[in-house]
Amino acid sequence: MWPFNRKQTLIQAPTPKIADQIKSISFPQSQPQWRLHAASRSDWDVDTAIQEGFKASTIVYACVEKRAKLLASVPWCASIKRPDGTIEKQPNSALQRLIDKPNPDVSWYELIYNASQSLDLAGHSFISKIRAGLNDEPRELWYLPAKHMKIKAGSLRLVDWYEYNAGTKNTIDADDMVMLKMPNPESAIFGMPVLQAAGRATDVDREAGIWQKVSLQNRGASDINIKLSPDATQEQVNQARDAYEKQQSGPANARKALITNADIQQLGQTAVELDFVASRRSVWTEICAAFGTSLANLGMTEDVNLANADAMNKALWENTIIPQLELLQRQFTHQLAKDFGDEWVLVPDLSNVKALQQAFGAKLEEAVKLWSMGVPFDTINQKLELGFDPIDGGMTGYISSGNIPTSFDFNEPTDPETEV
């Protein structure tokens, strides 16, 4: 009777290769599958970041705007990557026309500007692709504010679809969206806002600004202590206080003479206040560090000469802006350019960036050295990223005919068969 007389069936253990396949899963497959709806991130509120960070802290605003303006100032080129690795610009292509005019109302400059702001404040940026034509290729690009976006995580891909709700709910397929995002060690779906790393310092800076504003409103003149007669009643104390606030408080009354028959004691600035003033600059430096900038880049110091300023601007490009452009380039190429074919890439053009002109001159000097060694022009152009278009014969190297070995024997007879 079952189960006592049940026959046992031996199951052969999987081979190592099959066992490895069982252990290997993709990230989407590792996520909980009970989530049926799109969700927004729970550890960061974009609207709060805008209201209490971007709009409330001068340094945060300056850092976000500096990065956005520099990133947006770089033009982009639709290009094809050949099998040999060379990049050829395609100025008359449909992809180039798309980035030259993303939609009837917004330029590519504005699109990148908004995207950079969103990356800094939200950690990700969303650009909707409007498709049309026989090939169903993107014909328009529209920036969508991140605070209205929710994401439906997928089981085969990171994202199945997006839900955008700014009063009217819209569902957007993952293939019809470009999602730019900052790498996040805690999430493969939601990007990490740059501001999040500077969140505590931003709170301190915002509250310090409020403190100084209220301090200015409460005392336009230097701090003083008004001593009344010991026989003064509480009503007289209140009247003296109200009279002082009416006469002295507010910036319009700063340094106005105070006339009274009471004893007045001048109070100096305390050590705590002096430390507070110095600490604000330290907080600004901390915020700038999170955004990859410096106070000098924001014009917040007078102790920088022209040479140092040029060096700092160059460092800003090389250490912050160019790496950010590299991240955007790979994401745009993967999510947008590939819609036009696997060989298509989007490449930012840095040839006209003034801060990098000196570095470009150094590259040219290195290119001359490589050319004299016989390295082909197109190879030099690609390795040093000079930005030139490929030329005819560019894969041929040349060595000067004037280079003669030191061991050459001028008295050795020439071979008649090799003479020209």
VEXDREN-2710 file (C-alpha; in Angstrom, 1 decimal):
% VEXDREN-2710
k/r/px/py/pz
1/MET/0.0/0.0/0.0
2/TRP/1.3/3.5/-0.9
3/PRO/3.6/4.9/0.3
4/PHE/5.2/1.9/2.0
5/ASN/5.7/-0.2/-1.2
6/ARG/6.6/2.8/-3.3
7/LYS/9.4/2.2/-5.7
8/GLN/12.4/4.5/-5.3
9/THR/13.7/6.2/-8.5
10/LEU/17.3/7.2/-8.4
11/ILE/18.0/10.5/-10.1
12/GLN/21.5/11.0/-11.5
13/ALA/23.3/14.0/-10.1
14/PRO/23.7/16.8/-12.7
15/THR/27.0/17.1/-14.4
16/PRO/29.2/20.0/-13.4
17/LYS/28.3/21.9/-16.6
18/ILE/24.6/21.5/-15.9
19/ALA/25.1/22.4/-12.3
20/ASP/26.8/25.6/-13.3
21/GLN/23.9/26.5/-15.5
22/ILE/21.5/26.0/-12.6
23/LYS/23.5/28.3/-10.4
24/SER/23.8/31.0/-13.0
25/ILE/20.9/33.5/-13.2
26/SER/20.6/37.0/-14.5
27/PHE/19.9/39.9/-12.1
28/PRO/16.2/40.3/-13.3
29/GLN/15.6/36.6/-12.5
30/SER/17.0/37.1/-9.0
31/GLN/14.4/39.7/-8.1
32/PRO/11.1/39.0/-6.4
33/GLN/8.4/38.1/-8.9
34/TRP/5.4/39.2/-6.9
35/ARG/5.7/42.8/-7.9
36/LEU/2.9/43.4/-10.4
37/HIS/3.0/47.1/-10.7
38/ALA/5.4/49.9/-11.5
39/ALA/7.2/51.4/-8.5
40/SER/9.1/54.5/-7.6
41/ARG/12.2/54.5/-5.4
42/SER/11.6/54.5/-1.7
43/ASP/15.0/55.9/-0.5
44/TRP/15.0/59.2/-2.3
45/ASP/12.3/61.9/-3.1
46/VAL/13.1/63.9/-6.3
47/ASP/10.7/66.7/-5.4
48/THR/12.4/67.2/-2.0
49/ALA/15.8/67.2/-3.7
50/ILE/14.7/70.0/-6.0
51/GLN/12.9/72.1/-3.3
52/GLU/15.3/71.6/-0.4
53/GLY/18.5/71.1/-2.3
54/PHE/18.6/72.6/-5.8
55/LYS/16.4/75.6/-5.0
56/ALA/17.5/76.2/-1.4
57/SER/21.3/75.9/-1.6
58/THR/23.3/78.3/-3.7
59/ILE/26.3/75.9/-3.9
60/VAL/24.1/72.9/-5.0
61/TYR/22.5/75.1/-7.6
62/ALA/25.8/76.3/-8.9
63/CYS/27.3/72.8/-9.1
64/VAL/24.3/71.3/-10.9
65/GLU/24.1/74.2/-13.4
66/LYS/27.9/74.1/-14.0
67/ARG/27.8/70.4/-14.9
68/ALA/24.7/70.8/-17.0
69/LYS/26.0/73.8/-19.0
70/LEU/29.4/72.1/-19.7
71/LEU/27.8/68.8/-20.7
72/ALA/25.2/70.5/-22.9
73/SER/27.8/72.6/-24.7
74/VAL/29.4/69.6/-26.3
75/PRO/28.0/68.7/-29.8
76/TRP/27.3/65.1/-30.7
77/CYS/28.0/63.2/-33.9
78/ALA/26.2/60.3/-35.4
79/SER/28.8/57.9/-36.6
80/ILE/29.5/54.4/-37.8
81/LYS/32.1/52.1/-36.2
82/ARG/33.9/50.1/-38.9
83/PRO/35.1/46.5/-38.2
84/ASP/38.7/47.8/-38.0
85/GLY/37.6/50.1/-35.1
86/THR/37.7/53.4/-37.0
87/ILE/34.8/55.9/-36.5
88/GLU/33.3/57.6/-39.5
89/LYS/31.0/60.6/-39.0
90/GLN/27.6/60.5/-40.9
91/PRO/26.4/64.1/-41.0
92/ASN/23.6/63.4/-43.4
93/SER/22.1/60.4/-41.6
94/ALA/18.7/60.1/-40.0
95/LEU/20.4/59.7/-36.6
96/GLN/22.3/63.0/-37.0
97/ARG/19.1/64.8/-38.0
98/LEU/17.4/63.4/-34.9
99/ILE/19.9/64.8/-32.5
100/ASP/20.2/68.1/-34.4
101/LYS/16.4/68.5/-33.9
102/PRO/15.0/66.1/-31.3
103/ASN/11.5/67.5/-31.5
104/PRO/9.8/70.7/-32.8
105/ASP/10.1/72.5/-29.4
106/VAL/13.4/71.5/-27.8
107/SER/17.0/71.4/-29.0
108/TRP/19.6/68.8/-28.2
109/TYR/21.3/71.3/-26.0
110/GLU/18.2/71.7/-23.8
111/LEU/17.7/67.9/-23.8
112/ILE/21.2/67.2/-22.5
113/TYR/20.9/70.1/-20.0
114/ASN/17.7/68.7/-18.5
115/ALA/19.1/65.2/-18.5
116/SER/22.2/66.3/-16.6
117/GLN/20.1/68.1/-14.0
118/SER/18.0/65.0/-13.6
119/LEU/21.0/62.7/-13.2
120/ASP/22.4/65.0/-10.4
121/LEU/19.1/65.4/-8.6
122/ALA/17.3/62.1/-9.3
123/GLY/20.0/59.7/-10.3
124/HIS/18.3/58.9/-13.7
125/SER/16.9/60.7/-16.6
126/PHE/14.1/59.6/-19.0
127/ILE/13.9/60.4/-22.7
128/SER/10.9/59.1/-24.6
129/LYS/11.4/57.9/-28.2
130/ILE/8.6/58.6/-30.7
131/ARG/8.9/56.1/-33.6
132/ALA/7.6/56.5/-37.2
133/GLY/8.3/55.4/-40.7
134/LEU/8.6/52.0/-42.4
135/ASN/11.7/51.0/-40.3
136/ASP/10.0/52.1/-37.0
137/GLU/13.0/54.2/-36.2
138/PRO/13.0/57.0/-33.6
139/ARG/11.8/60.3/-35.1
140/GLU/11.5/62.5/-32.0
141/LEU/13.0/62.6/-28.5
142/TRP/11.2/64.1/-25.5
143/TYR/12.6/64.6/-22.0
144/LEU/10.2/63.4/-19.2
145/PRO/10.7/64.6/-15.6
146/ALA/11.9/61.8/-13.3
147/LYS/9.6/62.8/-10.4
148/HIS/6.5/61.6/-12.4
149/MET/8.1/58.3/-13.5
150/LYS/7.6/54.8/-12.0
151/ILE/9.5/51.6/-13.2
152/LYS/8.1/48.1/-13.6
153/ALA/11.0/45.7/-13.0
154/GLY/11.3/42.8/-15.4
155/SER/12.1/39.1/-15.1
156/LEU/14.1/38.8/-18.3
157/ARG/15.2/42.4/-18.7
158/LEU/15.9/45.0/-16.0
159/VAL/12.8/47.0/-17.0
160/ASP/9.5/45.7/-18.6
161/TRP/7.8/49.1/-18.9
162/TYR/7.6/52.6/-17.5
163/GLU/4.6/54.4/-16.0
164/TYR/4.5/58.2/-16.4
165/ASN/1.9/60.0/-14.5
166/ALA/1.8/63.9/-14.6
167/GLY/-2.0/64.0/-14.3
168/THR/-2.6/61.4/-17.0
169/LYS/-1.2/57.9/-16.6
170/ASN/0.8/56.6/-19.6
171/THR/2.6/53.3/-20.0
172/ILE/5.7/53.3/-22.1
173/ASP/7.4/50.2/-23.4
174/ALA/11.1/49.7/-22.4
175/ASP/12.2/49.8/-26.1
176/ASP/10.6/53.3/-26.4
177/MET/12.6/54.9/-23.6
178/VAL/16.2/56.0/-23.2
179/MET/16.9/55.8/-19.5
180/LEU/20.2/57.5/-18.5
181/LYS/21.3/56.7/-15.0
182/MET/24.2/57.0/-12.6
183/PRO/25.7/53.7/-11.4
184/ASN/24.2/52.7/-8.1
185/PRO/25.8/50.0/-5.9
186/GLU/22.4/49.4/-4.2
187/SER/20.2/49.1/-7.2
188/ALA/20.6/48.0/-10.8
189/ILE/17.4/49.8/-11.7
190/PHE/17.4/53.1/-10.0
191/GLY/20.4/55.4/-10.4
192/MET/22.2/57.1/-7.5
193/PRO/21.7/60.9/-7.4
194/VAL/24.9/62.9/-7.1
195/LEU/23.1/65.1/-4.6
196/GLN/22.4/62.1/-2.3
197/ALA/26.1/61.8/-1.4
198/ALA/26.1/65.5/-0.5
199/GLY/22.7/65.3/1.2
200/ARG/23.8/65.9/4.8
201/ALA/26.2/68.7/3.8
202/THR/23.3/70.3/1.8
203/ASP/21.0/70.2/4.8
204/VAL/23.7/71.9/6.9
205/ASP/24.2/74.6/4.2
206/ARG/20.5/75.2/3.9
207/GLU/19.8/75.5/7.6
208/ALA/22.9/77.7/8.0
209/GLY/21.5/80.1/5.3
210/ILE/18.2/80.2/7.1
211/TRP/20.0/80.9/10.4
212/GLN/21.9/83.8/8.9
213/LYS/18.8/85.3/7.3
214/VAL/16.9/85.2/10.6
215/SER/19.9/86.5/12.4
216/LEU/20.1/89.5/10.1
217/GLN/16.4/90.1/10.5
218/ASN/16.6/90.0/14.3
219/ARG/19.6/92.2/14.7
220/GLY/20.6/94.8/12.2
221/ALA/23.1/96.3/14.7
222/SER/25.9/94.6/16.7
223/ASP/24.8/92.4/19.6
224/ILE/24.1/94.4/22.7
225/ASN/22.8/93.8/26.2
226/ILE/20.4/96.4/27.6
227/LYS/20.4/96.5/31.4
228/LEU/17.4/98.0/33.0
229/SER/17.0/99.1/36.6
230/PRO/16.5/96.2/39.0
231/ASP/13.2/97.8/40.0
232/ALA/11.9/97.5/36.4
233/THR/8.7/95.6/36.1
234/GLN/8.1/92.9/33.5
235/GLU/5.9/95.3/31.6
236/GLN/8.8/97.8/31.3
237/VAL/11.1/95.0/30.2
238/ASN/8.7/94.0/27.5
239/GLN/8.3/97.6/26.4
240/ALA/12.1/98.1/26.1
241/ARG/12.4/94.9/24.1
242/ASP/9.7/95.9/21.7
243/ALA/11.1/99.4/21.3
244/TYR/14.5/98.0/20.5
245/GLU/13.2/95.5/17.9
246/LYS/11.1/98.2/16.3
247/GLN/14.0/100.7/16.1
248/GLN/17.0/98.4/15.4
249/SER/15.9/95.1/13.8
250/GLY/16.1/94.5/10.1
251/PRO/18.7/95.5/7.5
252/ALA/17.2/98.9/7.0
253/ASN/18.1/99.8/10.6
254/ALA/21.6/98.3/10.6
255/ARG/24.2/100.5/12.5
256/LYS/21.5/103.0/13.5
257/ALA/22.3/104.9/16.7
258/LEU/20.5/103.7/19.8
259/ILE/19.5/106.4/22.3
260/THR/18.3/105.3/25.7
261/ASN/18.8/106.0/29.4
262/ALA/19.5/102.3/30.2
263/ASP/22.9/100.7/30.6
264/ILE/24.1/99.1/27.3
265/GLN/26.8/96.5/27.1
266/GLN/28.4/95.6/23.7
267/LEU/28.7/91.9/23.0
268/GLY/31.5/90.6/20.8
269/GLN/31.2/87.7/18.4
270/THR/31.6/84.4/20.3
271/ALA/34.0/81.6/19.3
272/VAL/31.0/79.5/18.4
273/GLU/29.9/82.1/15.8
274/LEU/33.4/82.5/14.4
275/ASP/33.6/78.7/14.0
276/PHE/30.2/78.7/12.3
277/VAL/31.3/81.2/9.7
278/ALA/34.4/79.2/8.9
279/SER/32.5/75.9/8.8
280/ARG/30.2/77.1/6.0
281/ARG/33.0/77.3/3.6
282/SER/34.0/73.8/4.6
283/VAL/30.5/72.6/3.9
284/TRP/30.6/74.2/0.5
285/THR/33.9/72.4/-0.3
286/GLU/32.3/69.1/0.7
287/ILE/29.3/69.7/-1.6
288/CYS/31.6/70.6/-4.5
289/ALA/33.7/67.5/-4.0
290/ALA/30.5/65.3/-4.4
291/PHE/29.8/67.0/-7.7
292/GLY/33.4/66.8/-8.9
293/THR/33.9/70.6/-9.0
294/SER/35.8/73.1/-6.8
295/LEU/34.9/76.5/-5.4
296/ALA/37.3/78.0/-7.9
297/ASN/35.3/76.5/-10.8
298/LEU/32.2/78.2/-9.4
299/GLY/34.0/81.6/-9.0
300/MET/33.8/81.4/-5.2
301/THR/37.4/82.5/-4.5
302/GLU/39.6/85.5/-5.3
303/ASP/42.9/83.8/-4.6
304/VAL/43.2/82.1/-7.9
305/ASN/45.3/83.5/-10.7
306/LEU/44.7/83.0/-14.4
307/ALA/47.1/80.1/-14.8
308/ASN/45.6/78.3/-11.8
309/ALA/42.1/78.9/-13.1
310/ASP/42.9/77.5/-16.5
311/ALA/44.5/74.4/-14.8
312/MET/41.4/73.9/-12.6
313/ASN/39.0/74.2/-15.6
314/LYS/41.1/71.7/-17.5
315/ALA/41.0/69.4/-14.5
316/LEU/37.2/69.8/-14.3
317/TRP/36.8/68.6/-17.9
318/GLU/39.3/65.8/-17.6
319/ASN/38.2/64.4/-14.2
320/THR/34.4/65.1/-14.2
321/ILE/32.9/66.2/-17.5
322/ILE/34.7/63.8/-19.9
323/PRO/34.0/60.7/-17.8
324/GLN/30.4/61.8/-17.5
325/LEU/30.2/62.2/-21.3
326/GLU/31.7/58.7/-21.7
327/LEU/28.9/57.3/-19.5
328/LEU/26.3/59.1/-21.6
329/GLN/27.9/58.1/-24.8
330/ARG/27.7/54.4/-24.0
331/GLN/24.1/54.6/-22.8
332/PHE/22.9/56.7/-25.8
333/THR/24.7/54.3/-28.2
334/HIS/23.2/51.2/-26.6
335/GLN/19.6/52.6/-26.2
336/LEU/19.3/55.0/-29.1
337/ALA/21.9/54.6/-31.8
338/LYS/21.4/50.8/-32.1
339/ASP/17.9/51.5/-33.2
340/PHE/19.4/52.5/-36.5
341/GLY/21.8/49.5/-36.8
342/ASP/24.4/47.7/-34.8
343/GLU/27.2/49.7/-36.4
344/TRP/25.9/53.1/-35.3
345/VAL/27.4/55.0/-32.4
346/LEU/26.9/58.5/-30.9
347/VAL/30.1/60.3/-30.1
348/PRO/30.6/63.7/-28.3
349/ASP/32.9/66.1/-30.2
350/LEU/35.4/67.7/-27.8
351/SER/37.6/69.3/-30.5
352/ASN/36.3/72.9/-29.8
353/VAL/36.6/72.8/-26.0
354/LYS/38.9/75.7/-25.1
355/ALA/39.9/74.2/-21.8
356/LEU/41.3/71.1/-23.6
357/GLN/43.1/73.0/-26.4
358/GLN/46.5/72.8/-24.6
359/ALA/46.0/69.1/-24.2
360/PHE/45.2/68.8/-27.9
361/GLY/48.5/70.6/-28.7
362/ALA/50.3/67.9/-26.6
363/LYS/48.5/65.2/-28.6
364/LEU/49.6/66.8/-31.9
365/GLU/53.2/66.7/-30.7
366/GLU/52.8/63.0/-29.8
367/ALA/51.2/62.4/-33.2
368/VAL/54.2/63.9/-35.0
369/LYS/56.5/61.6/-33.1
370/LEU/54.4/58.5/-33.9
371/TRP/54.1/59.6/-37.6
372/SER/57.9/59.8/-37.9
373/MET/58.1/56.2/-36.5
374/GLY/55.9/55.0/-39.4
375/VAL/52.6/54.7/-37.5
376/PRO/49.7/55.2/-40.0
377/PHE/47.7/58.5/-39.7
378/ASP/44.3/56.8/-39.1
379/THR/45.8/54.7/-36.4
380/ILE/47.2/57.8/-34.7
381/ASN/43.9/59.6/-35.1
382/GLN/42.0/56.8/-33.4
383/LYS/44.5/56.1/-30.6
384/LEU/44.9/59.7/-29.6
385/GLU/41.3/60.6/-30.3
386/LEU/42.3/63.6/-32.5
387/GLY/38.9/63.9/-34.1
388/PHE/40.0/64.0/-37.7
389/ASP/38.0/62.2/-40.5
390/PRO/39.8/59.2/-42.0
391/ILE/41.8/60.0/-45.1
392/ASP/42.7/58.1/-48.3
393/GLY/45.8/56.0/-47.6
394/GLY/45.4/56.7/-43.9
395/MET/46.3/53.1/-43.0
396/THR/49.7/53.3/-44.6
397/GLY/52.8/54.2/-42.6
398/TYR/55.7/56.1/-44.0
399/ILE/59.4/56.3/-42.9
400/SER/61.7/59.1/-44.1
401/SER/64.0/58.0/-46.9
402/GLY/66.8/60.0/-45.2
403/ASN/67.0/57.5/-42.4
404/ILE/70.1/55.4/-43.2
405/PRO/71.6/52.7/-40.9
406/THR/74.9/53.8/-39.2
407/SER/76.4/50.5/-40.4
408/PHE/75.7/51.2/-44.0
409/ASP/78.9/50.8/-46.2
410/PHE/79.0/53.4/-48.9
411/ASN/82.0/51.6/-50.6
412/GLU/80.1/48.4/-51.0
413/PRO/79.3/47.7/-54.6
414/THR/75.6/47.7/-55.5
415/ASP/73.9/44.8/-57.1
416/PRO/73.2/45.6/-60.7
417/GLU/70.0/43.6/-60.7
418/THR/68.6/45.8/-58.0
419/GLU/69.6/49.1/-59.5
420/VAL/66.9/51.2/-60.9
END
